[in-house]
Amino acid sequence: MTSISSQEMGRLGEEAAARYLQGLGWRIRERNFRVPGGEIDLICQEADTIVFVEVKTRASTRRGTPGEAVTPAKAARLLRAASAYLSQIGGWGLPCRFDLVAVVGSPPHFSLSHDRHIVDASYAVDRLHSPWQPW
């Protein structure tokens, strides 16, 4: 059996998450959107909502769940990247949220779980950008 690098495992997990979300009828707008100080794994469109998706892939949960990796510092980086993305597309008036797709296991036998609204950004909203929902 060949060992898979953590980078390759992450890539395969992101692919599995993208297929899952597309199966829900979502459109993938961007993959691995990067700005200084932040990155978003997948930016999706669900109906009229922009969904910033963090994908966490783990071989097992022995050392913690994927969701435990979304710390306050990680949430701040997601907010920074989401703000840059919305500025780039002129999308400050669009409804948005942050979701997590946790991928556990070994390819091709991944188990996926999907958590919505993983970041409460209401405290970070600039009053000029209050149309964001549900922030």
Backbone bond lengths (Angstrom), bond angles and torsions (degrees), N, CA, C in turn:
res aa  C-N    CA-C-N  psi(-1)  N-CA   C-N-CA  omega(-1)  CA-C   N-CA-C  phi
1 M - - - 1.443 - - 1.527 109.06 -
2 T 1.317 116.90 133.10 1.447 121.94 -177.80 1.522 110.69 -89.05
3 S 1.312 115.69 137.35 1.454 121.26 177.90 1.533 109.66 -77.68
4 I 1.331 116.58 140.43 1.457 121.92 179.57 1.526 108.02 -104.59
5 S 1.323 116.71 132.31 1.468 120.16 178.43 1.525 109.40 -67.22
6 S 1.333 116.32 158.69 1.460 119.94 179.50 1.529 110.93 -64.37
7 Q 1.336 117.01 -33.56 1.465 120.19 176.75 1.528 111.09 -64.31
8 E 1.320 116.39 -45.11 1.460 120.59 179.20 1.527 110.25 -66.32
9 M 1.312 117.35 -39.42 1.465 121.44 177.82 1.528 109.54 -61.09
10 G 1.324 117.35 -44.01 1.462 121.36 177.69 1.517 112.07 -61.98
11 R 1.328 116.62 -42.90 1.470 121.00 178.99 1.524 110.61 -62.06
12 L 1.348 116.31 -44.99 1.461 120.15 179.38 1.532 111.28 -65.33
13 G 1.326 116.65 -37.00 1.460 120.64 176.34 1.518 111.90 -64.20
14 E 1.334 116.83 -41.79 1.466 120.36 177.68 1.520 111.10 -64.20
15 E 1.328 116.55 -39.22 1.470 120.21 177.35 1.526 110.45 -62.81
16 A 1.328 116.94 -43.43 1.464 120.72 179.12 1.531 110.08 -63.71
17 A 1.330 117.27 -41.41 1.464 121.12 178.59 1.526 110.82 -64.02
18 A 1.334 117.12 -43.28 1.470 120.71 179.61 1.534 110.39 -61.82
19 R 1.333 117.17 -43.56 1.472 119.90 178.48 1.531 110.73 -62.15
20 Y 1.322 116.31 -41.93 1.463 121.33 178.66 1.534 110.22 -59.38
21 L 1.334 117.08 -49.43 1.458 121.07 -177.36 1.527 111.48 -66.58
22 Q 1.324 116.83 -39.30 1.463 119.79 176.03 1.528 110.30 -63.19
23 G 1.326 116.58 -34.46 1.461 121.08 176.61 1.521 112.31 -64.74
24 L 1.334 117.14 -23.54 1.461 121.78 175.18 1.525 111.63 -82.26
25 G 1.337 115.26 -3.90 1.460 120.10 -178.38 1.518 114.15 93.54
26 W 1.342 116.92 9.05 1.452 120.70 179.20 1.526 110.00 -80.51
27 R 1.330 115.38 151.29 1.463 121.73 174.28 1.525 108.78 -102.09
28 I 1.316 116.01 133.06 1.469 120.66 175.72 1.531 106.96 -83.84
29 R 1.317 116.46 116.21 1.472 121.69 179.75 1.520 111.64 -87.16
30 E 1.342 116.09 -40.79 1.470 121.78 -177.81 1.518 109.07 -148.75
31 R 1.330 115.26 151.43 1.468 122.00 172.10 1.521 108.03 -123.04
32 N 1.311 115.69 137.17 1.471 122.28 176.54 1.525 111.94 51.01
33 F 1.306 115.93 54.77 1.455 122.29 177.09 1.519 108.08 -74.10
34 R 1.337 115.82 120.37 1.468 121.02 -175.24 1.523 111.27 -121.61
35 V 1.315 114.04 139.19 1.460 122.48 169.94 1.524 106.17 -137.41
36 P 1.331 118.24 162.70 1.459 118.11 176.51 1.532 110.25 -55.92
37 G 1.307 115.92 123.33 1.453 120.89 177.77 1.513 115.71 85.31
38 G 1.336 118.60 10.08 1.458 118.28 178.91 1.515 113.24 -171.01
39 E 1.332 114.85 156.66 1.465 121.57 177.66 1.517 108.60 -150.98
40 I 1.328 115.30 145.02 1.460 121.53 173.54 1.518 106.94 -122.96
41 D 1.330 116.13 127.53 1.461 120.76 -176.15 1.527 111.77 -64.38
42 L 1.325 116.78 -52.33 1.464 121.46 -179.82 1.525 108.79 -135.81
43 I 1.314 115.43 134.81 1.456 120.56 171.16 1.516 105.60 -114.32
44 C 1.331 115.00 120.64 1.457 121.01 -172.37 1.518 111.26 -120.81
45 Q 1.314 113.76 164.88 1.457 121.94 173.94 1.517 107.00 -119.03
46 E 1.334 116.45 117.84 1.458 122.45 173.25 1.521 106.38 -115.18
47 A 1.329 117.03 105.95 1.466 122.24 -173.46 1.531 107.72 55.30
48 D 1.341 117.93 -118.80 1.469 119.71 -179.11 1.525 112.75 -99.32
49 T 1.330 117.80 9.28 1.461 122.50 -175.92 1.526 111.71 -104.08
50 I 1.329 115.56 133.27 1.462 121.25 171.60 1.527 106.37 -84.82
51 V 1.323 116.65 127.54 1.460 120.95 -179.59 1.526 108.39 -118.36
52 F 1.325 115.44 119.18 1.453 122.41 176.58 1.524 106.06 -90.78
53 V 1.333 116.35 116.78 1.463 120.84 -171.94 1.526 110.76 -111.08
54 E 1.314 114.50 122.76 1.461 121.81 171.48 1.525 106.45 -93.70
55 V 1.325 116.41 128.49 1.462 121.57 177.85 1.519 107.57 -111.15
56 K 1.309 116.72 125.12 1.464 122.02 176.50 1.516 108.04 -120.55
57 T 1.318 116.12 124.62 1.464 122.20 -177.05 1.518 109.18 -116.29
58 R 1.313 115.49 131.92 1.462 122.04 178.03 1.524 108.94 -137.35
59 A 1.322 116.39 145.20 1.467 120.61 175.85 1.520 110.24 -69.87
60 S 1.349 116.72 -33.13 1.463 121.45 177.83 1.521 107.53 -155.57
61 T 1.328 115.55 175.89 1.468 120.33 177.67 1.523 111.99 -104.96
62 R 1.320 116.50 16.38 1.475 120.20 -179.98 1.520 112.73 -56.23
63 R 1.321 116.70 -34.85 1.472 120.63 -177.93 1.524 111.66 -106.70
64 G 1.320 116.45 22.55 1.459 120.24 179.02 1.515 111.96 117.20
65 T 1.314 114.70 159.94 1.454 120.38 -179.22 1.524 110.34 -82.53
66 P 1.315 117.39 158.03 1.467 119.42 176.91 1.523 112.68 -58.41
67 G 1.324 117.44 -36.35 1.457 120.42 -178.75 1.511 113.88 -64.33
68 E 1.333 116.80 -26.20 1.464 119.81 178.84 1.529 111.91 -66.86
69 A 1.328 116.68 -14.92 1.464 120.36 178.82 1.527 112.31 -81.38
70 V 1.331 117.70 -7.89 1.460 120.75 177.73 1.535 107.39 -90.80
71 T 1.308 114.04 84.17 1.462 123.00 -177.94 1.534 109.74 -85.81
72 P 1.327 117.82 170.67 1.470 119.08 174.39 1.533 112.56 -57.40
73 A 1.324 117.69 -36.01 1.470 120.05 177.86 1.527 110.49 -65.81
74 K 1.340 117.27 -40.82 1.461 121.03 177.45 1.526 110.20 -64.96
75 A 1.322 117.23 -41.02 1.466 120.85 177.89 1.527 110.83 -60.31
76 A 1.314 117.28 -40.37 1.470 120.94 178.25 1.520 111.13 -63.44
77 R 1.336 116.99 -39.93 1.468 120.19 177.31 1.526 111.08 -66.27
78 L 1.334 117.57 -38.23 1.468 120.89 176.53 1.528 110.55 -62.93
79 L 1.325 116.54 -43.94 1.462 120.38 178.37 1.524 111.67 -61.08
80 R 1.314 116.07 -41.89 1.470 120.81 179.65 1.530 110.34 -61.50
81 A 1.318 116.71 -46.29 1.465 120.65 -179.43 1.531 111.33 -68.43
82 A 1.330 117.04 -40.08 1.468 120.23 179.15 1.527 110.63 -63.60
83 S 1.317 116.80 -40.86 1.463 120.66 177.74 1.521 110.78 -61.23
84 A 1.320 116.68 -43.78 1.467 120.49 178.75 1.526 110.50 -63.02
85 Y 1.320 116.88 -42.29 1.462 120.33 -179.70 1.529 110.76 -63.02
86 L 1.326 116.80 -47.38 1.462 119.68 -178.85 1.522 111.27 -65.35
87 S 1.319 117.71 -34.72 1.463 120.28 174.48 1.518 110.36 -64.60
88 Q 1.312 116.37 -41.56 1.473 121.84 -178.16 1.525 111.60 -62.83
89 I 1.336 117.75 -38.68 1.471 119.84 -176.85 1.529 112.43 -98.34
90 G 1.335 117.63 1.11 1.461 120.25 -176.83 1.520 111.14 65.08
91 G 1.328 115.82 39.81 1.455 120.40 -172.62 1.508 116.26 -107.95
92 W 1.323 118.75 25.88 1.463 120.36 -176.37 1.520 112.76 -63.57
93 G 1.307 119.35 -21.99 1.454 121.41 179.91 1.513 113.93 -88.96
94 L 1.327 117.53 -2.05 1.464 120.92 -177.40 1.527 111.71 -81.80
95 P 1.325 117.80 143.43 1.462 118.92 172.81 1.524 109.61 -67.57
96 C 1.324 116.11 138.35 1.467 121.76 -175.69 1.520 110.35 -140.86
97 R 1.331 114.73 159.45 1.465 120.23 171.12 1.523 108.39 -159.10
98 F 1.341 115.05 170.43 1.459 122.91 178.29 1.525 108.58 -116.40
99 D 1.330 116.56 128.98 1.462 122.48 177.73 1.514 110.07 -121.91
100 L 1.312 115.81 160.85 1.466 123.05 174.36 1.519 108.38 -121.74
101 V 1.332 115.82 131.81 1.457 120.89 167.64 1.521 105.81 -112.90
102 A 1.332 114.86 114.41 1.464 121.62 178.84 1.519 108.06 -95.00
103 V 1.327 115.25 129.08 1.460 121.94 -178.50 1.524 107.26 -119.53
104 V 1.335 116.47 121.78 1.453 120.95 -177.37 1.523 108.86 -128.94
105 G 1.333 115.30 138.24 1.457 120.46 177.00 1.512 111.77 122.93
106 S 1.316 114.88 -163.50 1.456 122.05 179.23 1.515 109.15 -122.73
107 P 1.336 116.47 140.74 1.462 118.56 -179.95 1.526 110.49 -63.42
108 P 1.279 118.43 142.50 1.470 128.25 3.29 1.529 112.55 -93.88
109 H 1.314 118.61 15.87 1.465 122.34 -174.49 1.521 111.86 -103.34
110 F 1.323 115.92 59.41 1.452 120.90 177.97 1.526 110.63 -81.74
111 S 1.317 115.78 149.73 1.450 123.40 169.72 1.522 106.25 -112.05
112 L 1.318 117.82 128.48 1.457 121.60 -177.92 1.524 110.63 -114.73
113 S 1.320 115.29 143.05 1.461 121.05 169.92 1.524 107.58 -132.93
114 H 1.310 115.72 150.65 1.462 121.65 -172.73 1.525 108.60 -128.21
115 D 1.318 116.29 120.39 1.462 122.37 176.76 1.517 108.47 -115.13
116 R 1.311 116.23 130.55 1.468 122.19 179.61 1.525 110.07 -97.03
117 H 1.331 115.44 153.85 1.470 122.48 174.50 1.531 111.99 58.21
118 I 1.328 116.77 53.43 1.466 119.89 -177.25 1.523 113.18 -80.67
119 V 1.324 117.38 -15.47 1.464 121.09 -179.77 1.521 108.41 -124.02
120 D 1.314 116.52 124.91 1.461 121.06 173.92 1.518 106.83 -91.99
121 A 1.313 115.72 105.27 1.461 120.09 -176.12 1.516 112.08 -97.50
122 S 1.316 118.21 6.91 1.463 120.39 -175.85 1.531 112.05 -59.03
123 Y 1.322 116.89 -32.44 1.463 119.92 179.71 1.520 111.98 -71.83
124 A 1.323 117.92 -17.68 1.464 121.17 -173.31 1.523 113.09 -102.64
125 V 1.322 117.37 2.68 1.460 119.28 -174.23 1.524 110.71 -75.35
126 D 1.301 114.27 126.96 1.456 122.33 172.10 1.536 105.56 -73.72
127 R 1.283 118.66 132.04 1.466 120.93 -176.08 1.527 112.57 -58.87
128 L 1.319 118.43 -21.03 1.458 120.57 175.17 1.517 111.66 -72.66
129 H 1.328 116.53 -16.94 1.463 120.74 -176.33 1.524 112.09 -115.72
130 S 1.313 116.95 28.90 1.459 120.64 -176.25 1.526 114.87 -62.82
131 P 1.352 121.07 -16.96 1.464 117.90 178.84 1.522 114.54 -64.08
132 W 1.325 119.29 -12.64 1.463 119.89 178.69 1.512 108.78 -56.73
133 Q 1.303 115.85 137.00 1.459 120.35 177.34 1.511 108.01 -127.83
134 P 1.297 120.85 138.95 1.454 127.47 2.20 1.519 113.06 -90.82
135 W 1.306 118.21 17.98 1.465 120.92 -176.33 1.498 111.76 -64.27
